[in-house]
Amino acid sequence: MLCLGLFVFALDTLSYQELQRRSSWKHASQPLVGARNASQYLGPGDDIITLNGVVVPEFAGTSASLSVLRLMADQGAAWVLVEGTGTIYGAFVITELQETRTLFFETGEARRIEFTLTLQRVDQDAQETAEQLIADSMGDLGALLQDAADNMGQSLGVSFSGN
């Protein structure tokens, strides 16, 4: 179904019945006199995934899986989230885990555990990273060309950098 780091969501561990994804994008607004506000795109905002499911230890899943997720959250590390179809969502941290235990055995163990797991993406978008690498490379290339022009100008007694 889904892997978060090395934790595999499956019928025998923890299966979810619903996956919700909420993505946002940031826009700054500047008031203008006599016109609509000006808006500027600032980039991607939060990317939050919420998984809702039910564990019924007699049939599917185990309450120990929730303990494993709590230990992963306690580490504060980012975990790669990959869907069974091969879709890579990115690196996510566990920000919240809620559980509701009902229908108890005489021992106090729950027959039914509903859970909600909230994940937040913490890595940068792959395209943004590629664009930044290209921009950095272009900046490096520009500096290299300027240095070459300055060196050529010095040998000719001319300045290309405005000095």
C-alpha positions in Angstrom: 0.0 0.0 0.0 2.5 2.6 1.2 6.0 2.7 2.8 7.2 5.4 5.2 10.8 4.8 5.6 11.1 1.1 6.4 7.6 0.9 7.8 5.2 -0.8 5.4 1.5 -0.1 5.6 -0.2 -3.5 4.9 -3.1 -5.6 6.1 -0.9 -7.4 8.6 0.7 -4.2 10.0 -1.5 -1.2 9.7 -3.9 -0.6 6.8 -5.5 2.8 6.1 -8.9 3.3 4.5 -8.4 6.9 3.5 -5.5 9.0 2.3 -6.0 12.8 2.2 -3.4 15.1 0.8 -3.5 18.9 1.3 -1.1 21.0 -0.7 -0.8 24.8 -0.5 1.0 27.5 -2.4 2.1 30.8 -0.9 1.1 34.2 -2.4 2.0 37.6 -0.8 -0.5 40.4 -1.2 0.3 44.1 -1.4 -2.4 46.7 -1.2 -2.6 49.2 -4.0 -4.5 52.5 -4.1 -7.5 52.5 -6.4 -6.8 48.9 -7.7 -6.9 45.3 -6.6 -4.1 44.1 -4.4 -1.0 43.0 -6.2 -0.1 39.4 -5.7 3.3 37.7 -5.9 3.8 33.9 -5.9 6.3 32.9 -3.2 6.5 29.2 -3.9 5.1 26.0 -2.5 3.6 25.9 1.0 2.8 23.0 3.2 2.2 19.5 1.8 0.3 17.4 4.4 -0.9 13.8 4.1 -3.4 12.3 6.5 -4.0 8.6 6.8 -7.1 7.3 8.5 -7.7 3.7 9.2 -8.9 1.0 11.6 -6.9 -1.8 13.3 -8.9 -4.9 14.3 -6.2 -7.1 15.8 -8.3 -10.2 15.5 -8.5 -9.8 11.7 -6.1 -7.2 10.3 -3.3 -5.1 11.8 -1.6 -4.9 15.1 -1.5 -2.3 17.8 2.3 -2.7 18.0 2.4 -1.0 14.6 1.1 2.2 16.2 4.0 1.9 18.8 6.5 1.6 15.9 5.1 4.8 14.3 5.4 6.6 17.7 9.0 5.6 18.0 9.7 6.9 14.5 8.0 10.2 15.4 10.1 10.4 18.5 13.2 10.4 16.4 12.1 13.5 14.6 13.6 12.2 11.4 12.3 12.7 7.9 11.2 9.5 6.2 10.7 8.9 2.5 7.1 8.2 1.6 6.6 5.8 -1.4 3.3 4.5 -2.7 2.9 0.9 -3.8 2.5 2.1 -7.3 6.0 3.6 -7.3 4.9 7.2 -6.7 7.5 8.9 -4.5 5.8 11.7 -2.5 9.0 13.0 -0.9 10.5 13.2 2.6 7.9 13.5 5.4 8.0 13.8 9.2 5.3 12.4 11.5 3.6 15.4 13.1 0.6 13.7 14.8 -0.8 10.3 15.6 -4.3 10.0 17.1 -5.9 6.7 18.1 -9.3 5.8 19.5 -9.6 2.4 21.2 -13.1 0.8 21.5 -14.8 -2.6 22.1 -12.5 -3.9 24.8 -11.7 -7.5 25.9 -11.9 -8.4 29.6 -8.1 -7.8 29.8 -8.5 -4.2 28.6 -7.1 -4.8 25.1 -9.1 -3.1 22.4 -10.8 -5.0 19.7 -11.0 -1.9 17.5 -8.5 0.9 17.1 -9.2 3.8 14.8 -6.1 5.9 13.9 -5.2 9.1 12.2 -1.6 9.7 11.1 -0.6 13.2 9.9 2.6 13.6 7.9 4.2 16.8 6.7 6.6 17.1 3.8 10.0 18.7 4.7 12.1 18.3 1.5 12.2 20.8 -1.3 10.5 20.2 -4.7 12.8 18.3 -7.1 12.1 20.9 -9.9 13.1 23.8 -7.5 16.3 22.0 -6.6 17.1 21.5 -10.3 16.3 25.2 -11.1 18.5 26.3 -8.2 21.4 24.1 -9.5 21.0 25.6 -13.0 20.9 29.1 -11.5 24.0 28.5 -9.5 25.7 27.0 -12.5 24.8 30.0 -14.6 26.1 32.3 -11.9 29.4 30.4 -11.8 29.6 30.5 -15.6 29.0 34.3 -15.6 31.7 34.8 -13.0 34.1 32.6 -15.0 33.4 34.6 -18.2 33.9 37.9 -16.3 37.2 36.7 -14.9 38.3 35.6 -18.4 37.3 39.0 -19.9 39.1 40.9 -17.1 42.2 38.8 -17.6 42.1 39.4 -21.4 41.5 43.1 -20.8 44.4 43.4 -18.5 46.7 42.0 -21.1 45.3 44.5 -23.6 45.2 47.4 -21.2 41.3 47.6 -21.3 38.8 47.0 -18.5 35.6 45.0 -19.1 34.2 45.1 -15.5 33.7 48.8 -15.3 36.8 49.5 -13.1 
